[in-house]
């Protein structure tokens, strides 16, 4: 008789060999909401290969695999500023087919435990991604602090618009 899974969610540092699968899984997870909202996207994957690669190479970036009972089920890219402890969650995903089981909540708790000195976490999500908005606000305790769109661009990311329309992005913060 085999032991049943415990549902333990942990973080693991991704290696260079993991990055192609990480990007593919991330884009597959994001594609679900894009397809539900827009039908399909013919302009290539969201986020773009270039945006994902840039996040891997960004200063202070740390790429984590999210594991459930040792099985890779998602990932996160965080940027950690040791001096200010104003850190960002740049990408976060749970693999397609794995959602709805508390993996995201447990993974976020593991990220907060990994970086306990963080004073402020920031992250973004597109306006149409209701599940993300619910997750960040109601599950993780973030607050919406800005809504960026064509007439109110994000001064830190003025060209950041990968989506089929200009619906904009919410910016969230979570303070200690």
ChimeraX attribute file (.defattr): number of C-alpha atoms within 10 A of each C-alpha:
attribute: neighborCount
match mode: 1-to-1
recipient: residues
	/A:1	3
	/A:2	4
	/A:3	5
	/A:4	6
	/A:5	9
	/A:6	8
	/A:7	14
	/A:8	13
	/A:9	22
	/A:10	21
	/A:11	21
	/A:12	14
	/A:13	13
	/A:14	17
	/A:15	11
	/A:16	10
	/A:17	8
	/A:18	13
	/A:19	16
	/A:20	13
	/A:21	10
	/A:22	24
	/A:23	19
	/A:24	14
	/A:25	19
	/A:26	24
	/A:27	21
	/A:28	18
	/A:29	21
	/A:30	19
	/A:31	18
	/A:32	14
	/A:33	18
	/A:34	19
	/A:35	11
	/A:36	11
	/A:37	13
	/A:38	12
	/A:39	10
	/A:40	14
	/A:41	14
	/A:42	7
	/A:43	10
	/A:44	11
	/A:45	17
	/A:46	19
	/A:47	18
	/A:48	15
	/A:49	14
	/A:50	9
	/A:51	13
	/A:52	22
	/A:53	13
	/A:54	12
	/A:55	18
	/A:56	21
	/A:57	11
	/A:58	13
	/A:59	11
	/A:60	15
	/A:61	19
	/A:62	18
	/A:63	26
	/A:64	21
	/A:65	25
	/A:66	30
	/A:67	20
	/A:68	19
	/A:69	13
	/A:70	14
	/A:71	12
	/A:72	17
	/A:73	21
	/A:74	25
	/A:75	26
	/A:76	24
	/A:77	21
	/A:78	24
	/A:79	22
	/A:80	19
	/A:81	14
	/A:82	12
	/A:83	6
	/A:84	11
	/A:85	16
	/A:86	18
	/A:87	23
	/A:88	22
	/A:89	20
	/A:90	19
	/A:91	19
	/A:92	22
	/A:93	24
	/A:94	25
	/A:95	20
	/A:96	16
	/A:97	9
	/A:98	13
	/A:99	14
	/A:100	9
	/A:101	10
	/A:102	12
	/A:103	23
	/A:104	24
	/A:105	16
	/A:106	18
	/A:107	25
	/A:108	21
	/A:109	14
	/A:110	15
	/A:111	18
	/A:112	14
	/A:113	11
	/A:114	11
	/A:115	13
	/A:116	10
	/A:117	14
	/A:118	20
	/A:119	13
	/A:120	15
	/A:121	20
	/A:122	20
	/A:123	19
	/A:124	21
	/A:125	19
	/A:126	22
	/A:127	17
	/A:128	17
	/A:129	18
	/A:130	12
	/A:131	10
	/A:132	18
	/A:133	21
	/A:134	13
	/A:135	15
	/A:136	23
	/A:137	15
	/A:138	11
	/A:139	13
	/A:140	16
	/A:141	14
	/A:142	21
	/A:143	17
	/A:144	17
	/A:145	12
	/A:146	14
	/A:147	18
	/A:148	23
	/A:149	18
	/A:150	13
	/A:151	8
	/A:152	11
	/A:153	16
	/A:154	18
	/A:155	9
	/A:156	7
	/A:157	9
	/A:158	12
	/A:159	10
	/A:160	15
	/A:161	18
	/A:162	16
	/A:163	18
	/A:164	14
	/A:165	8
	/A:166	14
	/A:167	15
	/A:168	22
	/A:169	22
	/A:170	21
	/A:171	20
	/A:172	22
	/A:173	22
	/A:174	21
	/A:175	12
	/A:176	9
